[in-house]
Amino acid sequence: MNSAILDLIEKVAARVAEGKLAATDGSAFLRRLIHGPALAFVVKWTATPLDDLALELFKSLIPE
C-alpha cells in the first residue's frame, strides 16, 4: 500500500534511529500528526468507522 503519511512517519522514525533527529522531535511530530486537523480530515473521509476508533485510541494513548 502506498501512503504518503506512512512514508513520512517512517522517514521520521529512520532519522531518529540514525541519530539525525532527536527522539523528542520525533515524538512531537507524532503528537502533532495525531492531534492535528490533517489526519482527522483524512479519517473523516474513510469508509470504515474503525479508523475513527483507532484515531481516538491514539489520541487517548498519546497526550498532546
Beta strands, then each sheet from edge to edge (+ up, - down):
end
